[in-house]
Amino acid sequence: DAAMRGDQIEGEMLARHRREMSELRAALARIEEGSYGECLACGEPIGFERLKVQPRAPRCLKCQTHAEGGR
């Protein structure tokens, strides 16, 4: 039913918003502690271009790809 589908979409949007807010708070905490821009997985710098596109990225592209099941 359309109303149920609308509720589902709204719930998914709310969940995504909460995830993004959590990621932003984590990025701000890394800025405060001086570790922003360092990969949480390997400790290497996160590329500038990646941070420009995804400022709240916690991992470098290589580690993020690995975390998502890629190679």
TORKOL-987806 format. One record per residue (C-alpha): x, y, z; residue number from 1; chain. Coordinates in nm, 3 decimals, padded with zeros to 5 digits. Each point is the difference from the previous one (the first is absolute). Layout:
# TORKOL-987806
PT_px_py_pz_num_chaine
PT_X_Y_Z_NUM_A
...
END
This chain:
# TORKOL-987806
PT_px_py_pz_num_chaine
PT_00.000_00.000_00.000_1_A
PT_00.122_00.352_-00.079_2_A
PT_-00.021_00.125_00.359_3_A
PT_00.213_-00.289_00.126_4_A
PT_00.253_00.061_-00.278_5_A
PT_00.014_00.369_00.094_6_A
PT_00.061_-00.092_00.363_7_A
PT_00.277_-00.239_-00.105_8_A
PT_00.170_00.268_-00.212_9_A
PT_-00.029_00.250_00.284_10_A
PT_00.153_-00.252_00.242_11_A
PT_00.288_-00.069_-00.237_12_A
PT_00.064_00.372_-00.044_13_A
PT_00.001_00.050_00.377_14_A
PT_00.243_-00.290_00.047_15_A
PT_00.232_00.142_-00.268_16_A
PT_-00.015_00.344_00.161_17_A
PT_00.089_-00.147_00.340_18_A
PT_00.295_-00.193_-00.153_19_A
PT_00.128_00.315_-00.171_20_A
PT_-00.029_00.202_00.322_21_A
PT_00.189_-00.268_00.190_22_A
PT_00.274_00.001_-00.266_23_A
PT_00.021_00.380_00.017_24_A
PT_00.032_-00.005_00.380_25_A
PT_00.277_-00.260_-00.030_26_A
PT_00.182_00.214_-00.259_27_A
PT_-00.025_00.304_00.228_28_A
PT_00.141_-00.205_00.287_29_A
PT_00.294_-00.103_-00.222_30_A
PT_00.059_00.367_-00.085_31_A
PT_00.004_00.088_00.370_32_A
PT_00.244_-00.279_00.086_33_A
PT_00.223_00.076_-00.298_34_A
PT_-00.047_-00.325_-00.189_35_A
PT_-00.234_00.125_-00.274_36_A
PT_00.119_-00.115_-00.341_37_A
PT_00.169_-00.314_00.132_38_A
PT_-00.151_-00.335_-00.094_39_A
PT_-00.148_-00.174_00.304_40_A
PT_00.094_-00.339_-00.145_41_A
PT_00.359_00.041_-00.117_42_A
PT_00.105_00.340_00.139_43_A
PT_00.106_00.131_-00.341_44_A
PT_-00.124_00.339_-00.123_45_A
PT_-00.339_00.007_-00.168_46_A
PT_00.041_00.155_-00.344_47_A
PT_-00.096_00.366_-00.036_48_A
PT_-00.231_-00.074_-00.293_49_A
PT_-00.186_-00.261_00.208_50_A
PT_-00.041_00.242_00.289_51_A
PT_-00.115_00.270_-00.239_52_A
PT_-00.278_-00.229_-00.126_53_A
PT_-00.071_-00.174_00.334_54_A
PT_00.124_00.226_00.286_55_A
PT_-00.122_-00.242_00.267_56_A
PT_00.188_-00.299_-00.149_57_A
PT_00.162_-00.203_00.280_58_A
PT_00.212_-00.221_-00.228_59_A
PT_00.220_00.037_-00.305_60_A
PT_-00.145_-00.126_-00.327_61_A
PT_00.199_-00.325_00.013_62_A
PT_-00.118_-00.087_00.352_63_A
PT_-00.358_00.111_-00.074_64_A
PT_-00.009_-00.221_-00.307_65_A
PT_00.131_-00.290_00.208_66_A
PT_-00.258_00.067_00.274_67_A
PT_-00.277_-00.014_-00.261_68_A
PT_00.119_-00.341_-00.114_69_A
PT_00.202_00.117_-00.299_70_A
PT_00.360_-00.075_-00.073_71_A
END
